[in-house]
Amino acid sequence: MTATYRAGAIGRTGQGDYGHALDVAYEGIPNIEFIAVADPDPDGRQAAAERTGAEQSYAD
């Protein structure tokens, strides 16, 4: 049985846009379910949620 791991990322650079794509560190790793992203910048948050498929997104 292969385990599935849950991941999330918090982007806080002070400049918006989701911490410069922190989620790319998880690309290509098997058994990772990206569940949440956080970014105070609404455009960066939306783009990250769409890119990762995260079900949840938070402004803080």
A tleap script that builds the chain and sets N, CA, C and O, in Angstrom:
source leaprc.protein.ff14SB
mol = sequence {
  NMET THR ALA THR TYR ARG ALA GLY ALA ILE
  GLY ARG THR GLY GLN GLY ASP TYR GLY HIE
  ALA LEU ASP VAL ALA TYR GLU GLY ILE PRO
  ASN ILE GLU PHE ILE ALA VAL ALA ASP PRO
  ASP PRO ASP GLY ARG GLN ALA ALA ALA GLU
  ARG THR GLY ALA GLU GLN SER TYR ALA CASP
}
set mol.1.N position { 0.843 -1.178 0.000 }
set mol.1.CA position { 0.000 0.000 0.000 }
set mol.1.C position { 0.894 1.249 0.000 }
set mol.1.O position { 1.827 1.347 0.797 }
set mol.2.N position { 0.612 2.174 -0.870 }
set mol.2.CA position { 1.383 3.407 -0.977 }
set mol.2.C position { 0.662 4.520 -0.224 }
set mol.2.O position { -0.536 4.730 -0.410 }
set mol.3.N position { 1.391 5.222 0.617 }
set mol.3.CA position { 0.818 6.324 1.384 }
set mol.3.C position { 0.599 7.539 0.493 }
set mol.3.O position { 1.334 7.762 -0.469 }
set mol.4.N position { -0.425 8.321 0.829 }
set mol.4.CA position { -0.657 9.600 0.181 }
set mol.4.C position { -0.373 10.689 1.208 }
set mol.4.O position { -0.835 10.611 2.346 }
set mol.5.N position { 0.375 11.688 0.810 }
set mol.5.CA position { 0.743 12.781 1.698 }
set mol.5.C position { 0.003 14.035 1.301 }
set mol.5.O position { -0.225 14.282 0.117 }
set mol.6.N position { -0.376 14.835 2.296 }
set mol.6.CA position { -1.086 16.085 2.059 }
set mol.6.C position { -0.092 17.233 2.195 }
set mol.6.O position { 0.738 17.243 3.105 }
set mol.7.N position { -0.183 18.194 1.286 }
set mol.7.CA position { 0.747 19.327 1.285 }
set mol.7.C position { -0.013 20.638 1.218 }
set mol.7.O position { -1.129 20.706 0.702 }
set mol.8.N position { 0.598 21.651 1.735 }
set mol.8.CA position { 0.077 23.008 1.636 }
set mol.8.C position { 1.254 23.961 1.613 }
set mol.8.O position { 2.358 23.599 2.021 }
set mol.9.N position { 1.031 25.160 1.146 }
set mol.9.CA position { 2.105 26.152 1.104 }
set mol.9.C position { 1.554 27.518 1.453 }
set mol.9.O position { 0.434 27.874 1.088 }
set mol.10.N position { 2.367 28.274 2.168 }
set mol.10.CA position { 2.000 29.625 2.563 }
set mol.10.C position { 2.961 30.573 1.863 }
set mol.10.O position { 4.172 30.511 2.076 }
set mol.11.N position { 2.419 31.443 1.032 }
set mol.11.CA position { 3.246 32.421 0.334 }
set mol.11.C position { 3.177 33.754 1.047 }
set mol.11.O position { 2.105 34.348 1.154 }
set mol.12.N position { 4.295 34.223 1.529 }
set mol.12.CA position { 4.319 35.524 2.202 }
set mol.12.C position { 5.647 36.198 1.915 }
set mol.12.O position { 6.596 36.079 2.690 }
set mol.13.N position { 5.709 36.897 0.808 }
set mol.13.CA position { 6.944 37.585 0.446 }
set mol.13.C position { 6.857 39.080 0.698 }
set mol.13.O position { 7.858 39.792 0.626 }
set mol.14.N position { 5.642 39.554 0.995 }
set mol.14.CA position { 5.450 40.988 1.114 }
set mol.14.C position { 5.225 41.650 -0.231 }
set mol.14.O position { 4.928 42.843 -0.292 }
set mol.15.N position { 5.362 40.898 -1.303 }
set mol.15.CA position { 5.174 41.418 -2.644 }
set mol.15.C position { 3.978 40.791 -3.346 }
set mol.15.O position { 3.694 41.131 -4.495 }
set mol.16.N position { 3.267 39.875 -2.672 }
set mol.16.CA position { 2.141 39.187 -3.302 }
set mol.16.C position { 2.619 38.072 -4.207 }
set mol.16.O position { 3.797 37.715 -4.208 }
set mol.17.N position { 1.719 37.542 -4.954 }
set mol.17.CA position { 1.973 36.484 -5.930 }
set mol.17.C position { 2.553 35.211 -5.324 }
set mol.17.O position { 3.499 34.636 -5.862 }
set mol.18.N position { 1.984 34.775 -4.208 }
set mol.18.CA position { 2.164 33.427 -3.681 }
set mol.18.C position { 3.587 32.985 -3.435 }
set mol.18.O position { 3.917 31.835 -3.727 }
set mol.19.N position { 4.413 33.808 -2.933 }
set mol.19.CA position { 5.750 33.361 -2.552 }
set mol.19.C position { 6.555 32.808 -3.709 }
set mol.19.O position { 7.369 31.903 -3.528 }
set mol.20.N position { 6.332 33.346 -4.894 }
set mol.20.CA position { 7.099 32.969 -6.084 }
set mol.20.C position { 7.014 31.477 -6.385 }
set mol.20.O position { 8.029 30.823 -6.622 }
set mol.21.N position { 5.797 30.947 -6.374 }
set mol.21.CA position { 5.507 29.574 -6.828 }
set mol.21.C position { 6.153 28.495 -5.951 }
set mol.21.O position { 6.827 27.603 -6.467 }
set mol.22.N position { 5.958 28.567 -4.665 }
set mol.22.CA position { 6.486 27.552 -3.748 }
set mol.22.C position { 5.990 26.148 -4.080 }
set mol.22.O position { 6.668 25.161 -3.797 }
set mol.23.N position { 4.823 26.064 -4.670 }
set mol.23.CA position { 4.234 24.752 -4.953 }
set mol.23.C position { 5.016 23.941 -5.975 }
set mol.23.O position { 4.851 22.723 -6.028 }
set mol.24.N position { 5.850 24.559 -6.778 }
set mol.24.CA position { 6.582 23.796 -7.795 }
set mol.24.C position { 7.542 22.789 -7.166 }
set mol.24.O position { 7.983 21.857 -7.839 }
set mol.25.N position { 7.868 22.962 -5.898 }
set mol.25.CA position { 8.724 21.987 -5.215 }
set mol.25.C position { 8.055 20.615 -5.122 }
set mol.25.O position { 8.735 19.603 -4.953 }
set mol.26.N position { 6.734 20.579 -5.231 }
set mol.26.CA position { 5.988 19.329 -5.119 }
set mol.26.C position { 5.682 18.688 -6.472 }
set mol.26.O position { 5.196 17.558 -6.516 }
set mol.27.N position { 5.954 19.378 -7.565 }
set mol.27.CA position { 5.652 18.836 -8.886 }
set mol.27.C position { 6.442 17.564 -9.142 }
set mol.27.O position { 7.643 17.504 -8.879 }
set mol.28.N position { 5.769 16.562 -9.650 }
set mol.28.CA position { 6.423 15.323 -10.027 }
set mol.28.C position { 6.661 14.362 -8.882 }
set mol.28.O position { 7.166 13.262 -9.103 }
set mol.29.N position { 6.313 14.744 -7.664 }
set mol.29.CA position { 6.463 13.827 -6.532 }
set mol.29.C position { 5.190 13.000 -6.430 }
set mol.29.O position { 4.100 13.552 -6.280 }
set mol.30.N position { 5.322 11.686 -6.509 }
set mol.30.CA position { 4.131 10.852 -6.461 }
set mol.30.C position { 3.472 10.893 -5.081 }
set mol.30.O position { 4.133 11.115 -4.067 }
set mol.31.N position { 2.182 10.680 -5.066 }
set mol.31.CA position { 1.405 10.541 -3.834 }
set mol.31.C position { 1.303 11.814 -3.015 }
set mol.31.O position { 1.171 11.751 -1.793 }
set mol.32.N position { 1.361 12.970 -3.666 }
set mol.32.CA position { 1.176 14.245 -2.981 }
set mol.32.C position { -0.176 14.824 -3.385 }
set mol.32.O position { -0.469 14.977 -4.570 }
set mol.33.N position { -0.988 15.139 -2.392 }
set mol.33.CA position { -2.269 15.807 -2.606 }
set mol.33.C position { -2.123 17.226 -2.072 }
set mol.33.O position { -1.974 17.416 -0.865 }
set mol.34.N position { -2.162 18.208 -2.937 }
set mol.34.CA position { -2.023 19.602 -2.518 }
set mol.34.C position { -3.379 20.073 -2.036 }
set mol.34.O position { -4.322 20.129 -2.825 }
set mol.35.N position { -3.505 20.415 -0.757 }
set mol.35.CA position { -4.821 20.687 -0.189 }
set mol.35.C position { -5.129 22.158 0.050 }
set mol.35.O position { -6.300 22.536 0.080 }
set mol.36.N position { -4.108 23.002 0.220 }
set mol.36.CA position { -4.398 24.398 0.542 }
set mol.36.C position { -3.243 25.310 0.148 }
set mol.36.O position { -2.081 24.907 0.117 }
set mol.37.N position { -3.606 26.551 -0.151 }
set mol.37.CA position { -2.632 27.601 -0.392 }
set mol.37.C position { -3.064 28.838 0.384 }
set mol.37.O position { -4.252 29.024 0.650 }
set mol.38.N position { -2.107 29.681 0.748 }
set mol.38.CA position { -2.413 30.937 1.421 }
set mol.38.C position { -1.554 32.034 0.830 }
set mol.38.O position { -0.348 31.867 0.647 }
set mol.39.N position { -2.184 33.156 0.534 }
set mol.39.CA position { -1.487 34.321 -0.001 }
set mol.39.C position { -2.386 35.526 0.211 }
set mol.39.O position { -3.566 35.460 -0.132 }
set mol.40.N position { -1.881 36.626 0.759 }
set mol.40.CA position { -2.717 37.798 0.939 }
set mol.40.C position { -3.101 38.465 -0.383 }
set mol.40.O position { -4.068 39.226 -0.426 }
set mol.41.N position { -2.373 38.200 -1.442 }
set mol.41.CA position { -2.664 38.782 -2.747 }
set mol.41.C position { -3.725 37.933 -3.453 }
set mol.41.O position { -3.468 36.766 -3.749 }
set mol.42.N position { -4.916 38.490 -3.732 }
set mol.42.CA position { -5.994 37.686 -4.315 }
set mol.42.C position { -5.650 37.065 -5.671 }
set mol.42.O position { -6.031 35.926 -5.941 }
set mol.43.N position { -4.939 37.797 -6.519 }
set mol.43.CA position { -4.593 37.242 -7.833 }
set mol.43.C position { -3.601 36.090 -7.700 }
set mol.43.O position { -3.752 35.056 -8.352 }
set mol.44.N position { -2.588 36.272 -6.856 }
set mol.44.CA position { -1.613 35.206 -6.628 }
set mol.44.C position { -2.257 33.982 -5.992 }
set mol.44.O position { -1.938 32.850 -6.353 }
set mol.45.N position { -3.167 34.208 -5.042 }
set mol.45.CA position { -3.869 33.117 -4.369 }
set mol.45.C position { -4.711 32.314 -5.356 }
set mol.45.O position { -4.682 31.084 -5.343 }
set mol.46.N position { -5.457 33.004 -6.205 }
set mol.46.CA position { -6.295 32.316 -7.183 }
set mol.46.C position { -5.452 31.523 -8.175 }
set mol.46.O position { -5.777 30.378 -8.489 }
set mol.47.N position { -4.384 32.116 -8.666 }
set mol.47.CA position { -3.519 31.426 -9.623 }
set mol.47.C position { -2.905 30.175 -8.992 }
set mol.47.O position { -2.831 29.127 -9.634 }
set mol.48.N position { -2.467 30.285 -7.739 }
set mol.48.CA position { -1.868 29.134 -7.060 }
set mol.48.C position { -2.888 28.035 -6.832 }
set mol.48.O position { -2.574 26.857 -7.004 }
set mol.49.N position { -4.106 28.400 -6.447 }
set mol.49.CA position { -5.149 27.401 -6.228 }
set mol.49.C position { -5.470 26.664 -7.527 }
set mol.49.O position { -5.646 25.445 -7.525 }
set mol.50.N position { -5.544 27.389 -8.615 }
set mol.50.CA position { -5.822 26.759 -9.911 }
set mol.50.C position { -4.666 25.863 -10.353 }
set mol.50.O position { -4.885 24.763 -10.861 }
set mol.51.N position { -3.454 26.333 -10.160 }
set mol.51.CA position { -2.277 25.588 -10.589 }
set mol.51.C position { -2.100 24.288 -9.802 }
set mol.51.O position { -1.723 23.262 -10.367 }
set mol.52.N position { -2.371 24.338 -8.505 }
set mol.52.CA position { -2.145 23.179 -7.646 }
set mol.52.C position { -3.352 22.265 -7.532 }
set mol.52.O position { -3.218 21.096 -7.171 }
set mol.53.N position { -4.535 22.795 -7.837 }
set mol.53.CA position { -5.762 22.023 -7.628 }
set mol.53.C position { -6.197 22.002 -6.178 }
set mol.53.O position { -7.042 21.190 -5.800 }
set mol.54.N position { -5.630 22.888 -5.346 }
set mol.54.CA position { -5.979 22.946 -3.926 }
set mol.54.C position { -7.464 23.273 -3.758 }
set mol.54.O position { -8.001 24.150 -4.435 }
set mol.55.N position { -8.107 22.557 -2.851 }
set mol.55.CA position { -9.526 22.803 -2.588 }
set mol.55.C position { -9.756 24.023 -1.715 }
set mol.55.O position { -10.828 24.626 -1.765 }
set mol.56.N position { -8.772 24.391 -0.922 }
set mol.56.CA position { -8.903 25.515 0.000 }
set mol.56.C position { -7.864 26.580 -0.311 }
set mol.56.O position { -6.742 26.270 -0.713 }
set mol.57.N position { -8.249 27.845 -0.121 }
set mol.57.CA position { -7.283 28.926 -0.229 }
set mol.57.C position { -7.618 29.956 0.830 }
set mol.57.O position { -8.787 30.173 1.150 }
set mol.58.N position { -6.593 30.588 1.371 }
set mol.58.CA position { -6.743 31.503 2.480 }
set mol.58.C position { -5.959 32.786 2.234 }
set mol.58.O position { -4.876 32.767 1.649 }
set mol.59.N position { -6.521 33.894 2.689 }
set mol.59.CA position { -5.838 35.189 2.564 }
set mol.59.C position { -4.793 35.383 3.651 }
set mol.59.O position { -3.865 36.174 3.483 }
set mol.60.N position { -4.930 34.673 4.759 }
set mol.60.CA position { -3.929 34.778 5.837 }
set mol.60.C position { -3.762 33.464 6.551 }
set mol.60.O position { -2.965 33.365 7.484 }
savepdb mol mol.pdb
quit
